[in-house]
Amino acid sequence: MPEPSLPKNFLRRLKPRLPEMLATLRQFVSTESPSLEKAAADRCCEIIASAWRNRGARVERIAQKHRGDHLRVTWWPHKSRSAGQLLVLGHYDTVYATGTLAKMPFRISAGKAYGPGVFDMKAGIVQALFALEALQQSKTSLQKRLVFLWTSDEEIGSDSSRKLLEAEARRSDAVFVLEPSFGPRGLIKTARKGVGEAELIVHGRASHAGLAPQEGINAIHELALQIERMQKWNDLRRGVSINVCKIEGGTRTNVIPERAKAIFDLRALHATDMRRIEQRLSTLSPILSGARLEIHGGFSRPPLEHKISAGLFARAKSLASQMGLALGECTVGGGSDGNLTAALGIPTLDGLGAVGDGAHSAHEHILANTMPARAALLAALLAAK
Ligand SMILES: [Zn+2]
């Protein structure tokens, strides 16, 4: 553990930096970075890269063909003495298409900073940048190499960044995820549900509904029966939820439909439940005679189980209390890249980023004056042995 005064020391340094933090945030938010628009995302990537370069960190741009480039930032001041690595993880892409800024420009009003991606999660990147600055200026001797990874496709499933962030996590002793915190008190996300999507396609047999109903196999009827069956897998108390979110099937009246399809949202808080659902899905059998089922998909992000974050949360809580802050924790239903690093067994603490509300919506904002303390907390976590 660091000296008891270290978190307070960081906070004292960072409080006067708030105007500079907000100026940097304005710059990051005012450069739109939709996951699906590479050219725009790359512009934002370069702005973020230069902010880190200006702090003397080593910045590598990991080129991507279809997505924005990923950024790997390393800070390793005393190479000979460092053993091990800490990973700070986040994404700079947002769910907002180019042009959103015209409707929701970056603005600060009544202590809140608004704008696309401000909360999820550009403020988190700014906090990490100033955490590094505080570490540098206080000349804190770091025990471990620091790697900051800023990816470009978290909001669309991390297909292009998954291998990279998993490899980086495997080299790390702990992962700190700067996704938004939860609620006005900035709760840390110490458990996240695993998330998946399954597609069920039913093949029946078409027939004239009037002339030969006995020859038809109604794919919609079969699908309805399967939905009813899967609905029973729900166990909200255990954090298991299965929801059919989209259905389609049939062509017109008069025709017994030969095809129907449904898409299911899958959530589970525990890996054992995730595996049970996947097993049930893979062994799903038809109910109507002659119907055939086709099943695709499954869980894409395993759960971030509480046990993987408990130790880091205890440390964070104690560091926060040294700054006079009460740090709370929560469980959330949504996944992040923290789910991926946790699934590798690497201690992971998620939701360390900004305090605010309205992610992915028109009123997305952060509470501006919480930024220095959140940055100080991260600096203290990175300085800890
Ligand atoms: Zn996010």
Residues whose N, C-alpha, C, O or C-beta is under 5 A from the ligand:
A	BS01	ZN	D120 M121 E179
